[in-house]
């Protein structure tokens, strides 16, 4: 099997840090993931109202912070005042600094608001260009990923998709993807074999049951994203 990229990712990646064990998408979550034995974490980035990069999953503040309103319409200074489970909302720069401090690899997932795909990709490309550690940049927004590929061609990319459609090989090739990441509920042995046989790494999200993780690994899945990475790591041990 020919591999599309020299990227190496671990079998277990902490999802949004370690979302079942600490506030998601926070520096405390990164530290918890590292303490649980993770060597990589995944986290989400969005643009603030004044085009600054912040680490948060949702388009709104309501679920994960004590605030409300739309992230993409709120200035950075206001976002930094919000409480995200006892932690501040990190900027991307602070998240990358924490990865370096902890010795963690990072999967940066770009969350693009409609019409801001290019601005997001450009901002992320500029930020990660300065980062020396292992990194993967992924997105469900393929336009954002395509723009990012042009701006930062040496940074490995991950194509996120809920399920594999017939045109996935053409899309992945066009994006220059190293990793295909799919919803684990839509994977089956033939699909896994097709992706791995084509030379791509395959990651499955979000896997919190050890038995399911072991099944996916037996099929040939490269990595799983988990909110409770300690459970999956213990099953592997």
Number of C-alpha atoms within 10 A of each C-alpha: 8 9 13 15 15 8 15 12 22 15 19 26 32 31 29 28 33 31 21 16 16 22 21 26 29 27 24 20 24 31 20 19 29 21 12 18 15 23 20 26 29 23 26 24 24 28 31 23 17 12 17 19 23 24 28 26 20 15 18 17 21 14 12 19 19 13 17 13 11 14 24 22 14 18 15 20 12 12 21 15 13 18 15 23 15 13 19 18 25 20 23 24 17 15 22 24 15 16 24 16 10 16 14 21 21 25 25 25 26 27 24 24 15 8 8 16 21 17 18 26 29 17 18 25 20 14 14 19 12 10 14 9 14 18 24 20 28 27 23 17 19 21 15 21 28 21 19 27 21 13 17 18 14 9 18 20 29 27 26 24 16 15 15 18 9 8 8 15 17 10 15 19 12 12 21 19 26 26 29 23 27 20 18 20 13 11 17 11 13 10 16 22 15 12 19 21 14 14 16 24 25 22 29 26 19 19 23 19 15 19 12 14 27 16 12 22 17 11 17 19 25 23 22 29 29 29 24 25 30 21 17 24 18 11 13 13 6
